[in-house]
Amino acid sequence: MKLKFIGAAHEVTGSCHYLEACGKHILVDYGMEQGVNVFENVDLPIQESMLDYVLLTHAHVDHSGMLPLLYARGFRGQIFMTDATADLCSIMLRDCAHIQSQEAEWKRRKAKRNGNYESYEPVYTMEDADGTVKLIVPCHYDTMITLCEGIQIRFTDVGHLLGSASIEVWLTEDKVTKKIVFSGDIGNLNQPLIKDPSLTSEADYVVMESTYGDRIHAAEKPDYVGELVKILKETFDKGGNVVIPSFAVGRTQEMLYFLRKIKAEKLVEGHPDFPVYVDSPLAVEATGIFQKNIYNCFDEEAMELVKQGINPISFPGLRLSITSDESKMINFEDTPKVIISASGMCEAGRIRHHLKHNLWRPECTILFVGYQAIGTLGRAIVEGVKEVKLFGETIEVRAKIMQLAGLSGHADKNGLIAWVNGFEKKPERVFIVHGEDTVCSSFAQCLKHEYGYNTYAPYSGTEVDLLTNTITYEAEGVPVKKKKVASDIFSRLLAAGQRLIAVIHRNEGGANKDLAKFADQINALCDKWDR
C-alpha cells in the first residue's frame, strides 16, 4: 500500500499523485505544469499502459490537462470524476489539444521562415483527447463507488469549481483498511454561484493543497460589484476597453454573474448599455454546462434568481464570440466594452490578441481576476513589466493594470485550517502539496506547531508506506535544469510498443488458439516494418 508524490510538490501546478494497492495502479490527477517550474518532477513509476484507474478532483488543466498524454502512451483504464467535471473535461481537454496543435503549427511556420525545418509536434492530439473522454466514468457526489476488490472511493463537494471534489479513498489489504483523503483545491467561502466546501469527518491520511497557505483574505466580503462598477465607469469615461483575462471555466461565469447585476440595475452611470464580449469558445461551452448543472451545484443566492425566472449568468448585451472572425472584429468596434477572454494567466488563447490591441492604450484597463503563477505573462504584467512580446512584436504596457482584490476560488490560510480541522480525529499524517516552495513548508509548520498535526511537505519522488505510516524514500527538490521537450512522433511509437507489451501480459492464460493468432498478427506486423 504505497503513495508516491509526482507533481505539485512545492509547486502550484501539475498536480499528480500515485497510489499502489490491491495489485492496482492509480493516479490522482494528472495536470499540466504552467509558468515557471522550480523543481523537476519524477517520471511515473510504471508505464502508462499499466495504470488501472485515474481519479480526478476537478477540471482545471493544472489537474486534468495531461490526461490525453496518458492515452497517447497507452492508458486505457477508467477515469473517475463527478458528473459536472465529466461535462467540463469533455470540452476542456479537446480545447487543450486544439491550442497545442495551433501552437505547434505556429512554431513550425516560424522556424521555416528562419530557415529551420525542425518539426514541432503537440504533446498530444485531438484524437488523444477524444479517446480520453471515452474513458471517463461520471460519478455522483456523496456516493460510495467500488473500483475493485479492496478499493472504494467517494467524491465530496469542495466548493472550488463546478464539479470540484475532495476524494476519499479506502484501501484494504490483508484485512487492514486505510483511508486517504485528497483535498483537491479547497474552495473559498461565499463564492458566487457555487456552494461552500463540505467537510470530511475522518481519514488516516490527508493530502491537502496549500495555494494560499500564507495569506488571509479580507475579513469582510469584498464589494465585488462596487469595485467593478468603479473600474468600468473610469475606463468607459476615457473611451477605453476593460479587458479581463479570465479562466474560461469558473471565473468567467462568476464575472458574468456580477455583470448581470450591474447591467440589470444600470449601475455604470452614463454607460447603461455597455456591451460584454465573451471571446472564448471554451468559455461559451462551459457557460452552457454551468446552466445545465444549476440544480446540483449552485448556491442558495443563485438559486433564488433561478426561482424568479432569472438566468444568473446571462443578460441583454452579452455577446458570445465563437469564430476567429468574430474574435477579430471585437477590437475594430470603437464602443467602450468589456472583453472577457482566456487564458486566465495570458499564456495562450485569444486573450493574447486582445492584449496586443489594448495593452498599449492608456485609456484601457487590464483587469486580472485570478491567480497568476510565477513565470506566466499575467504575473509579469501584474508585477509591473514595462513591455511584453506578443506574436513577435514588442508591446508597451501603457494601459492601467488592476486586480479585483479578494476574488479567489481558493480558500485562504484560515479556510484551509478550517477544512482540515473538520476531521473529527486528527489523521495519522497530513501531506502538504500544491503550493509555492516556501508556502508548502511554512503551512506544514503552522499545522504542526499551532494545531498539533503530524505534517510533511514532500518533494516529487517521495514515497510513503501507508500501512506503517513510514516515509520509505525522502526525495529532495531537484531544481529544473532545462525546459522539458514535448513528445515527438517516435516517442508515441515507443509508447504504442509499451502498450502492446501490457496487452500481451493481460492475455496470459488465454486460450492457446487465441494467443497463437495474436502472436501471428504481431509477427506479421513486424515483418512489414522490420528493416
N, C-alpha and C positions, 0 to 999 in steps of 0.2 A: 504494500500500500504506500505509494510514493507520490510526492508532489514536487514538481520542478518548475522554477520560475524562468520564463523565457524573455518576455518583453514587458515594457512599462515598469521596469525595476530601476528606481532612482531616475525615472524619466516619466513624462506625462503621456506620451502617445505610444502606439504599437503594442497594446495590451495583449498578453498571451501567457497562459499557464498550462502546464501539462500534468495530467493525473494518470497513474497506472495502478489498476486494482482489478481483482477478479478476472485476471487474464485479458483485460481490455485496456485500450489506449485512448485517452480522451484529451481534447483541448478545450479550455475555457477561453473563448475569444481568440481571434487571430487578426489583429488590427494593423493598420498601415502606420508607419512612422511618419511624422510630419515635423517640419522645422529642423533645427539642429539636434542631432542625436549625440549626446555626450559619451555614452558607453556603447560598446559593441554588444549585440545580442548573440547568445549562443544559438547554434542550429537546433532544430527539433531533434530529440533523442532517437527517433525512429523515422523510417521513410514515410512519406505522406500516405502512400498506398496502404500502409499497415494501421493507420488510425481507424478507430471504430466509430467514434462519435465526436461531435463538436457541440458545446453548449455556448450560446451567445447571450450576453447580458443585454445588449441593445444595438441599434442600427448604426450609430455614428461610425465613420470609417476608421477611426483610430481603434475601434474594437472589432469591426467586421470587414474592413477593406481588403484584407489579403486572403479571404476565403476562396475566391476563384483561383488563386495560385495553388492552393491545396488541390483543387480539382484538376488543374493543369498538370500537376505532378502525380496524379493517380488516385487521389482520395475519392472514394465512392460510398462512404458511410453516411450516417444521418446527422443532420444539423438541427438541434432543438432550440426553439426560441418562442416568445409569446406571439399571439395572433397578430397584434399590431406591428411587432418587429418584423414578422414574416412579410407583411404587406409592404413595409418600408424597404426592407432589404431587396425585394423583388425589383424595385426601381433604382435603389442606390448603387447596388453592385453593377448593374448594367451601365449606370451613369459613370461610375469609376472606369469601367472598361472603355467606354466611349472617349472619355477625357484622355486616358493613356494612349489610345490609338491616335488621337489627334496630335498629342504632344510628340509621339514617336515620328509621325509623318512630318511635323514641323521641323524636328531635328534633322531628319533625312534631307529635307529640302534645303535647309540652311547649310548643312555640310556639303551638299552637292554644289551650291553656289560658291563655296570656298574651295572647290576642287577636291573635296574629301568625299569619297564614295563609301565610307563606313556605314554599315547597316545598323539602324536603331530599331529595336523591337520593343513593343509594350510588355510590361511584366506579365500581363495575361490578356486574353482576347474576349470579345463579346460572346463567343461560343463557350468559353470557360465560365463566364458569368451566368449564361443561360443554364449550363449544366449544374452549376452550384445551386441555383434557385430550385431546381427539380429535387434536390436532396433535402430541402427544408421541411421540417415537421413542426407545424404551428401547435402551440400549447396554450391552454387557458391559465390565467392566474390562479394561484392557491389550489392547484390540483396535483395530487401525487401521481408521478409518472414512473413506471418501471422500465429502465433501459434494458436490463438483462438480469439474470440471477445475481443478487448481491449488490445491485446499484439502483438507487431510486433518486429522483430529483423533484424539485418544486420551485416554481417561479413566483416571486413576491414583488408587487409594485413598489419601486424605489423612487418614483417621482422625479426622474431626471429628464426623461423624454417620453413621448408617446410610446408605450410598449416596453419601456425600460424595466429591468428587474434585477433584484439580487437573486442568486441561485443557491438553493440548499441542496447539498449532495450527501446522501447516505451511502457509505461503503461498508460492506460486510464480508469479511474473510475469516475462515476458521472460527465462526460463531462470535467474532468480535466486530462490533459496529462502531464506526467513527463518522461523525458528521462534520462536514466542512461547508462554510458559507462564503460565497464570493459576492462581495457587495456590488460589483459593477460600479457605475458612477452614481453617487448618492445625491438626490435632488435637493434643491433649495426649498425652503418653506414659502408658502403663499405665492407660488408662481401663477401667472395667468394660464388659464386653460386646464392644465393637468393637476392631478391630485398630489397631496403631500406624500412623502415617503412613508411606507409601512415598516414597522419594526419586526424583527425576528426574535423569538424567545430563547432559543438555545442553540449551542454549537460547541463542538470540541475545538475546532479551529476556525479562524476567520481570516480571509484575505480581503483587505479593505483599501480603498483609494484614499489619497491624501492631497488631491489637487490644490485645495485651498486650506491645507492644514496649518498655514502660518498667517492667516488673515481672518478678520472678522468683518462680516457685512454690517452695514449701518443698523443701529439698534431699532430705528423706526423704518417702516417700509417706505422706500423712496417713492416720491410722486412722479412715476414714470411719465404719465400723461402730461403733467405740468411742465416737466423738463423738456419733453419732446415738443410741446407747443412753442416754448421759447425759442428753441433751435429752429423750428420751421419758420416762424414769423421773421426772425432776424435774417435768415437766409433768403427767404422769398422776397422780403422788402428790398434786398440788394439785387434781386433778379437772378439769384443763383439756384442751383440744384442741391438737394440733400441726398448724398449717395451713401447707402448703408450696405457695407459688406456683411452678409448675413449667412449663417448656416442654413442651407435650404430646408433642412428638417428640424423643426423645433423653434429656433429663434425667428425665422421668417413668419411663422404663424403667430407667434407672440406679438411681433411688431404689427401685423395686420389687426390683431385684437385691439391694440392701443389706437391705431389709426382709425379704425371703425368708430370708436368712441369720439375721437377728435372731430371727425367729419360729421358724425350724427349730431353733435352738439355745437358745430360751427365755432370751434374754439380758436382757430387761427384767424384773428381779426384782419380783414382786408383780403383774405385768401380762402373763402369758404369752399371753393370747388377745385382745390388743387388736385392734379392727377397723381396717382400712385402706380408705379410700374413694378411688377414682379418679373424680373428678367432672368428666369431660370426654369427650363423645362422640368427639372427635378423638383424645384420648389412648388411648381404648379401641381404636379402629380402628388407630391407629399401633402399639399393642402387638401386635395380630394380625399386622401387617406385619413387625415385628421377628421374630416367631416363624416367619414364612414364609421369612425370609432368614437363618436360623440358619447354614446350611452355607456360605454365601457370605461373610458379613460378621462373624461372631462370632470373638472371640479364643480362644486356647487354654484359658484358665481357664474361660470359659463353656462351651466345647465339652466339657470334662471332666465338667461337670454333665450335659450332654445325653447323653453316653455312659453315664452312670449312670441314665438314665431320669428325670432331674430337670429340670423346666422352670425355667430360671434367673430368670424374671420372673413366676412365679405361685405361690400358696400358699394354704392354708386361711385364711379370714378376710378375703380380698381381695374387696371389693365394688365392682362396676363400675356407676356411675350413668350412665344414658343419658337418660332423660326429665327434663323440668323438674320434674315432681312428685317424682321420686326425689331430685333435687338439693335441693329444698326441705326434704325430710324429714330430711336429714342433720343439720341444726342443731337439730332437735327431739328428737334422740336424746341422752340425758344421758351415756351411757357415754363416758369419755375415748377419743379416737380420733385417727387420722391422717387428714387431708383433703388430698389432692393434687389441685390444680386449676389450670387455665390461665386467663389467660396468665401467662407467667413474670415479666413486668415489671408485671403488675397493670393493664395498660392497657385490657383488655376481657375479656369472657368471665365465667364463673361465679365465678372467684376473687374478684371484687369483692363478690359477695353473701356469700361466706364471710368476707371481711374485715369487712364490715358487722356480722356476727353475732359476731365473735371479737376484733376489734381492741380493743374497749373493756373486755375481760375480763382482769384482771391475772393470772389463773391460766393463761391460754393463752400459747402461743408461736407467733409467726410466723417460720418458718424459710425464709430465702432460700438457694437452691441454684444460682443462676445469675447471669450478668452483668446489671446494671441500668443501662440507658443514661441519660445525663443528660436530665432533664426528664420522666422517667416517674414514675408513682406509686410504683413499687417503689423507685426511687432515693431519693425523698423520705422514704419510711419508713425505709430503711436509714440515711439521714443524720440521723435523729432528729426529724423533724417531729412536733409535739405533737398535731395533729389533721388529719383529712382530710375531704374532702367526697365522699360516695358516694350516688348517686341523689338528689341534692338535700338530703341530710341531713349535718350535721356530726358526725363520729365522733371521739371522743377516742382517742388511741393510748396504751393502758394495758397492753396485752399485752407480753410480753418479745419483743424483736426480736433475732433471731440469724441468723448466716450460717454455713453449713457450709464452713469455710475450705479452700481448695485445690481444691475440686471445680469443675473447669472443662473445658469441651470445647475450649478454645483453648490452643495452645502458648504458653508464656511467652517472654520475650526470648531465652533460651538455646535454646529449641525452635525459634523462628523462624530464629535464626542457624544452627542445625544443619541445618535444611531447606535454606536457600539455599546453605550450604557443601557440600551433597550434589552440586551440579553439578561435574562433573569439570574444567570450564574456566569461568572467570568469564564471565558473559553480557556483552554489549556495554553493556547498561544494565539496572538494576533499578528499577522504579517502585514506590513505597511508597504503599499506599492502605488503606482500611478501618481507620482508627484515629482517635482524637480528634486535634484540630488539632496540639497540641504533640507528641503521640506520633509522628505521621507524620514530622514534621520531625526530632525527636531520633533516631528509629530510622534514618532515612535518613543522618543524620550519623554515627551509630555504624558502620553498614556501610561508609561511605565512608572514615572516618579510621582505624578499627581493623582493617578487613578488606580494604580496597583496592577496594571495588566502586564503579562509576560509578552513583550513585543519584540519584533525583529524586522528590520528593513533589509530584505535580501537584494543582492545584485543578481543580474542574469547569470544563470548556471547553478545557483544554489539549489540543493536537493534536500528534501525532508522525508524521514520515515514517519508516517502518520500513526503507525501502531505504537511506536515508542516515544513519539514527540522528540525525535533526535534529528539534528541537522547533520546529515551524513556527508555533505560536501558544502563548504562555505566558500562561495565564489567571491572574488574581488572585482571591483569595477575596472574593466579594461577600456581605456579611452579609445574612441574611434580614431583610426589612423587614416582611413581613406573612405571616400564615398562608395557605398555598395553599388555594384553594377547590376542593371536589370538583366533578367534571364534572357537568353537568346534561344534560337530555334534548336541548336544542338542540345542544350540543357533540357528542352522539352522532350527530345528524343530519348535522352537518358532516363528521364522521369517515366516515360512510357515503358522502357525496359524494366525499371524498378517495379512498376505496377504489374507487369507480366509475371515477374518472379513471385509477387504477392499472390496473384491469382493461382499460380501453379501450386503454391503451398496450401491454399484454401481448398484445392481439389484433391488433396491427399486422402486416400481411402475411397475414392470414387470407383465406379465400375471400370474394369480393365479395358472394355471396348471403348468407352468414352475417353479414357486417358490416352489410349493409343491414337484415337482420332485427333485429339488435342495436340499430341506430340507431332503427328504428321503435318498438321496445319502450321505449327511453329517452324518445323524444318523446311516446309515449302516456302514460307516467308523468308527464312534465312537464305535459302538457295537463290531467291530472287535478288536479294540485296548484298550477298556476300561477294566482295570484290577482291 
